[in-house]
Amino acid sequence: MSKHDKPAKHVHVDLEQALSKEEIGRYLADIGQRLINEGSFTIKQGQESYEINPTGHIELELQYKTKGEKNTFEIEIQWKTGVDHSFEIS
């Protein structure tokens, strides 16, 4: 693989569901509390489950867009597995 080849993208969970504001708030609050208290959370869909365990250099992206009457707010958390961005001064 050359340095210009990108690894294949694997979408593990892709869920779109209509929920109330309160239900969405509870999902987000639960994710936040699990990240604070445990450092990770688990997503289960059908028989599959995935532990989401952000480590190292973690980036947060918030995006709000409008297109006509449609409004979209997206939250993205991104990190690279196996990459240690820590450093030490001695």
Secondary structure, DSSP 8 states (H G I E B T S, - for coil): --TT----------------HHHHHHHHHHHHHHHHHHS-EEEEETTEEEEE---SS-EEEEEEEEETTEEEEEEEEE--TT--------
